[in-house]
Amino acid sequence: MPIGVKPQKRRPFLIPGIIAGALVLFWLSRFFHWQPGEGTLVRRFEKNRAAFEELKAMVSTNPPVTAAEAVHQRSSAWSAKHYERYRKLLGQTGMIRIAQNETEYRFVAGEPARGKHGSSIAIVWRDTTPERLVPQLKDLRKTGPQTEPAYCRLDQNWYLSLQEITVKGL
């Protein structure tokens, strides 16, 4: 070894340590659910308005289904191609699922993990104006924890909705 050159220190645990750290972070991330903010959802809605309209049209003619229902049930009104389009649009809009009832279509963007209590945030299409309408996005979370959803108008019949829920476990 030449004079004045320090020998390199071997770090035999550097790469395995990085891999182990990444695996631990991945494992921990399963317990924390990030929800998009109100501003993010508004921008997402404005950017993908046509996709939201198409999803609403799809769900209004055929109720939302799971993958198993779309592919394995012969009684399903959705073809595999139709279901693939539905999944693609959900991904494009960033929504995790669509819930439908008599008065509204809820495009759910975030909700608590199974067995947990927390906020469900969604973009909603409604025929009628909701009762708990707040004037600005910043006021949406100020309504406090309520079992009834609070709404902020996005455009015409489209709203941003926030509701406290408990998601039942398996």
N, C-alpha and C positions, 0 to 999 in steps of 0.2 A: 504494500500500500504506500503510495507517495506521501511524503512528509507534508503536513499542513491540511490534509484532506481528512475530514471526520468520517468515521464509518456511519453508514445509514442505519438508523434504528429500524428494526423489523417490527411491524405491527400486525401480528398474525390474527388479531381479533377485530380488525377494523371492518372488513367487508362483512363477516358474519354478524357483527354488531349492528351495522347499518341495516342489514336484512331483517334481523330480529326486531329492531326498532320500528321498521316499516310495518312488519306484521302485527306488532302490538298496537300501533296507531290504527291500522285497518280494523283490528278486532274491537278497539274502543269506539271507533266511529259507528259501529252497529248500534250503540246505545244512545247516541246523540243524533237527533233529527234536525237538520237545518231547514228552516222555512224561509222562502223568499220574502223580501220586504214588500210593502205596499207599492213603493215606487217601481221596483223591479217588475211586479206583476202588471202594473199599468203600461210600462214600456213593452212588455211581452205581449200584452193584449193589442196594443196599437200596431206593433210589428206584424202580428199574426192574426189580424182580424178575420181574414178570409178563412183561415183554418178553423177558428172558433165557430164561424158561421156554418162551415161544412160539417164539423162535429155535431153541432146542434141539429142540423138537418138529418144526419145519420141516426142520431139517438131518438129523434122525434118519430121516425118511421119504425125503428126497431130498438127495443130497450137495450141498454149497455149489457155486455156479456163478458165473461171471463174467457181465458184462452181455452180452457177445457170445454166450455159450452160451445164456443165457436167452431172448434175442430172436431170434437167427438160426438156431439149430439146431432142426430139427424133432424130433430125437431127445431133446431136453431134457425132463426130467420136470416142469420148472417152466414155468408159463404166465407171460405178461408181467405179469398182475395179481399172481400169487404172488411173482414176483421184485420187483415194486415194493413189496410189503408187507415182504419181506425187507430191502430197502434202507432203508425207512423205520424198521424196527426197529433196524437197525445204527446209523443216525443217532441214534435216540432213546437207545440205550445208550452211544453214543460209541465203539463198536468199529470197527476198520478192516476186519476180515475174520474168518472162522471157519475153523479147521483141524480136521479130524476124523481120528482114527485108531481102532484097535481098542479102546483103553481110555479115551479121553477126547475131549471137545469143547473146543477152545481158542478162546475169544473174545478175539482179540488186540486190545489197546488201544494198544500202542506197540512199535515195533521199529526197528532201525537202518536207515539209508538203504541202497539197493542198493549192493553192493560194500563195505559197511562192517561193522565188528565192534562189537557192543554188546549191551545188554540188551533182551530181549523180555519184555514184561509182559502178562499175560493173566488173565482170569477163566476158570476151568476147571471143567467138570463131569466127574466120574469115577465109575465104578461101584465102584471099590476105593480104599482109602486108599493114598496115595502113600508111597514109602519115605522120601523126604527131606521130612519134615513139620516145620516150625518152629512153636513155640508162639505167637509174637507177630509182628505186622507189622514191628516195628522190627528183628527178627532176620532178616527175609527177605534184606536186602542184606548182612548180616554173614556169610552163608554163603560169600562170596567168589565169584570168577568160576568157574563150573562149566558144563560142557557139558550136565549133567543138570539139569533144573529143580528148584527148591526151591518148596515149597508151604506156604501158611498157610490153615487152614480158615476159611471164611466162614460156612457153614451146611450141615449135612447133607453132601451130595455136592459142594458148591460150594467152590472153593478160589481163592486168589490165587496166581499162579505167576510166578516170575522165572527167566529162563534167559539165559545168554550165548550168542549166536549170531552167525554171519556170514551176511549176506544176499547171495546171489550176484547179480552184475550181469547186465545183459541180454546 
